[in-house]
C-alpha cells in the first residue's frame, strides 16, 4: 500500500537483509538522518558514515532498522510520527 501523493522510487522487500555497508551508503547520500527507536529520536548530519550513526541505524540482528525511507536528501530510520509528518508534508 502506498501513501496518497507519494511517489515510491524503489521498494526493497523486508526479506532482503540490508546491513552495515548499506547503512554507510545511505548515510553518505543523505544530508540529514533521523533515527527513531521507541520514543527516542536521534538526528544527525549525513555525508560521513560515522560508527555511532551506523550502530543506531542497525537493529539487534545487525540489519537496517525498518522502516527506512529516503525523502529527497533526508533519511528516516525507524518510525516517529512527527518526523514523518514533517518530511512528507
Beta strands, then each sheet from edge to edge (+ up, - down):
strand 1: 32-37
strand 2: 40-45
strand 3: 68-71
strand 4: 74-77
sheet 1: 2+ 1- 4- 3+
end
